[in-house]
Amino acid sequence: MTRLAGVRAPHPGALVALALAGLAALAFGALLEAAQGRAATLALDAYLRRVLVFSLTQAALSTVLSLVLGAALALALARRRFVGRDLVLAALGAAAVMPAIVVVFSVVAVWGRSGWIASAMDALGLASRPDPFGWPGILLAHVFLNASFAARIFLDALARAPAEHWRLAAILGFSPRATFAHLDWPILRSELPGLAGLVFLLCFTSFAIVLTLGGGPGKATLEVAIFSALRVELDFARAAMLAGLQLAICLSLTLLLHWAVTKAPVAPTERLPAARPDAADPRLRILDGMVLAIAGALIAPLLLATLEGVLALPRILDADLADAAATSLVVALVSAGLACAMAIALAGAAQAAQARRRTRLAAAYDVLPALVLAVPPFALTAGLFLALRGHVSPAQAGFLLLPLVNAIGALPFAYRFLAPALATSAERHGRVCALLGLTGWRRLVVVDWPMARRPLAGAFAVAAALSFGDFGIVALFGGGELRTLPYLLYERLGSYRLDEAAAIGLLLVAAAFALSALATRMADADRR
């Protein structure tokens, strides 16, 4: 009995890690079992080589373009204060979590052969027409989503710089070049590896954008190939092998970059804002104005494209919309709650391991949320569906798996909100908690909650926005009883009811805008 009393109960984060690993193993095992022993040889035929080359190339180009524009935009916003800046930040947040299917609609509405740009070219008497399909549309959509996301991450990092650094730079008379070299660049460089890896993974595993804007089978990612193997060919063995290939590539990249990502939390000694010494430079004013204009020209039209659906709103207010909206809302709330709970558990486990000086275990917990992006969601969903087959109906399986897989997909974003706050809390109060014997739930409520509540609200809002607008997983189960707003939008696009599609897209953008504004307010509240 004495020995049993001394056994330490497993940390909730350890249980979450085991559950995630178990779900992935169960899904892949079910796929292989469904293949009925047919071994799929992953020969690098011409099609697979094209898919790999295209996936890697478009992801690399999208990542470079997104990070360059995102860093430039973050620096411009960090240096400038102007009327409407909060609206710009909310727009960036909305763009970052805008549903991919709505982005596709907006790209076609603005850059399509009958879109805004084509109409403007008609008015100018120009005969050429833009073509949003293929490389241009894919890169445009990816940069729209990820440059906005990168700008917010870079801007948050710049805002965490201690005020003393800026005051010292002003006292020493730093030039704009010296300010960038000694203050801005070290901050941006610390974020680059992790952010580059995350953006690359998001683009490498892109589904809805590549499927609709690819322009043909020659433009497909591995995720699209997995979907085709599952939904069109019903070749579970090939789907499992393709998923294994994608998993190997993404895991290798994530583990390679993780060690460059890990960094201590910043705890400035003074929270009051300080003026930047380079803000008054006239050359930077011109440069920042150009960057803001370019970003506005890219982001604003795609955000505003859904306004065309205002007039069609009365026509979509029916039972189908109400059912789809209710389903989307329930799925989003459940997914966000699960994602935040898993993020808190993993972050707490990482801090507990760090306190016991088990640095490798702490690093493993810290990298796990990024690793889930390496798991193909279609393979995970299909495998779990096959495992549940015979126990629940297909509709019930869809309702169970949709929030679960969406929560797993939102975990990295929720973790990014919550982990720094819990790490800072551990740095400031860890020794006191150890002396007082505060652990587990009591420590979370008494010590961590005051510092983590606003990041938790931000994480919940972002996770809910991502799940509310997700189209990927519902594409496997959608139709019949399970219909969400993104799936309803997809149906309207498929039947060429573009005005109604715009109206549904407007509702999705409004929800994304509101949730991102809430996330921004919660994340920034402690700095104001």
C-alpha positions, 0 to 999 in steps of 0.5 A: 500500500505504501508503494502504491501511495507513492506512485505519481498519477500521470499528468493530464498532458501525458494522457493527451499525448498518449491519446493523440498517438493512439488515435493516429495508430488506430486510424492507420491500422484501420486503413491498412486492415480495410485494404484487406492485405493488399500491399500498396507499393509506393512507386514513384510513378510520374503522377506521384513525382508531379504531386511531390514536386508541385507540393514542395514547390508551391509550399516553398514559394507560398512560405517565402512570399508569406513571410516576406510580406508578413514581416514587412507588414508587421514592421510597418504596423509596429512603427505606425499609429494611425486612425483605423489601425485596430480595424486593420489588425482585426482584418488581418486576424479575420483573413488569417482564419478565413475559411479556405472555401470562402477564400476560393470564392473571393479569389474567383470573384476578384480575379476570375474571368468575370471578376472585378479585375476583368471588369476594370480591364474591360472598362480600360479597353484591355483585351487580356483577362486574368486567370486565377486557376493554377499557380497564380490562384494557389499562391494568391490564396496561400499568401492571403491567408498566411501573410496575414497570419505571419504579420500577426505573429511577428507583430505580437513578438515585436510588441513583447520587446521590453520598453527598456530596449527602445529607450536605450536605442533612443539614448544611443541614437540608433539609426533605422538600420541599427534599430533593425539590426539590433532590435527588430531582426533578432526578434523576427529571426527567433520567430522565423524557423517555427513560423516558416515550418508552420506555414510550410506545413499548412501550404504543403497539406493544403486541400480546398484551395488546391482542389478548386484552384489547381486547374487540373490533376497536374496541380495536386498536393498529397492531401488532394491525392489522399482524398482522391484515393479515399473518396473516388478510388476507394483505395485504402491501401494507397491512401495509407501509403500516401498518408505515410509519405506525407507524415514522414516528410512533415515529421522530418521538417517539424523535428528539424525546425523544433530545436530552433523554435524553442526559446524562453518566454519574454518577461519585460521589466516594464509594461509601459509602451515606448516610442520607437526611435525609427518611427520619424524617419521619412524614408521609412514612412514612405516604405511603410506606406508602400507596404501597407498599400500593397498589403491592402490591395491584396487583402482588402478586395478578397475580404470585401468580395463577399459583400456582393451577397448582401442582397441575397441574404433574404433568399438564404434565410431558410431551414437549410441555413439554420440547420447548417449554422447550428451544426457549424456552431456546435462543432466549433464550440466543442472543437474549441473547447477540446483544443484549449483543454488539450493545449492547457494539458500539454503546456502544463505537462511541459512546464512540469517536466521542465521543473523536474529538469527533464528537458527532453520530455519537456521538449517532446511535449512542446513539439507535439502540437506542431507534430499533429499538423503532419498527420493527414486529416483525411487519413485520420478521419477515414481511419477512425471512421473505419474503426467505428464502422459497425458500432455507430451509423455513418451520420453519428460517426461524422458528428463524432469525428468532425469536432474531434479532428477539427480540435486536433487541427486547431491544437497548434494554434491554441497551444501557441496562445497558451504556452507562452502565458503558462511558461511565463507564469511558471518562470515567475511563480514556479518556486513559490508554488513548489514551496506551497505545494500548489500543483495540478488543478489548484495551481491552474486556478489560483496561480496560472488562471489570472495570467492565462485567462485572456490568452485562453479566450483568444485561443478559444476564439481562434480555434472556434473560427478555424473549426467554424469555417473548416471544409476539409473534413466535412467534404468526406461526410457532408450531405444528408444529415451533416451539413455545415455552412462551408458545405452549404457554400460548396453546394451553392458554388456547385450549382452556380448560385453565386449570389447565394454563395456570396451571402453564405460567405459573408456570414462566414467572414463576419463570424471570422471577423468577430472571433478574430477581433475577440482573439485580438482583444484578449491577446492584447489586453494585458499589453494595453 
